[in-house]
Amino acid sequence: MKTVSISAKQYDNVIYIAENIQSDKARESAYEKVKKLLLNDAKNNSKESA
């Protein structure tokens, strides 16, 4: 089974539409994926500045 959600937001004259589909076979949630990407990016940036 897949979970599907669609959301729309309007900012000024632009409408943004986001469609989210999550499979029951997913190993991580979108939140977990984005968190991991941000933490890895921050870690890589701190290594480069050192």
C-alpha positions as CSV (number, residue, x, y, z in Angstrom):
1,M,0.0,0.0,0.0
2,K,1.2,3.5,-0.8
3,T,0.4,6.7,1.1
4,V,-0.4,9.6,-1.2
5,S,-0.8,13.2,-0.2
6,I,-1.0,16.4,-2.3
7,S,-0.6,19.9,-0.9
8,A,-0.6,23.3,-2.5
9,K,0.7,26.7,-1.3
10,Q,0.5,30.0,-2.9
11,Y,3.2,32.7,-2.5
12,D,2.6,35.9,-4.4
13,N,1.5,34.9,-7.9
14,V,3.1,31.4,-7.8
15,I,1.3,28.2,-6.7
16,Y,3.6,25.4,-5.5
17,I,2.1,21.9,-5.6
18,A,3.8,19.0,-3.8
19,E,2.9,15.4,-4.2
20,N,4.1,12.9,-1.7
21,I,4.0,9.1,-2.3
22,Q,5.4,6.8,0.3
23,S,5.8,3.1,-0.3
24,D,5.4,0.5,2.4
25,K,8.9,-0.7,1.2
26,A,10.5,2.7,2.1
27,R,13.5,2.3,4.4
28,E,13.2,5.9,5.8
29,S,10.7,8.7,5.9
30,A,11.2,11.9,3.9
31,Y,11.9,13.7,7.2
32,E,14.6,11.2,8.1
33,K,16.1,11.5,4.6
34,V,16.2,15.3,4.6
35,K,17.6,15.3,8.2
36,K,20.4,12.9,7.1
37,L,21.2,15.0,4.0
38,L,21.4,18.2,6.1
39,L,23.6,16.6,8.8
40,N,25.9,15.1,6.2
41,D,26.2,18.4,4.4
42,A,27.0,20.3,7.6
43,K,29.6,17.7,8.5
44,N,31.2,17.9,5.1
45,N,31.2,21.8,5.2
46,S,32.9,21.8,8.7
47,K,35.6,19.5,7.4
48,E,36.3,21.7,4.5
49,S,36.6,24.9,6.6
50,A,38.9,23.2,9.1
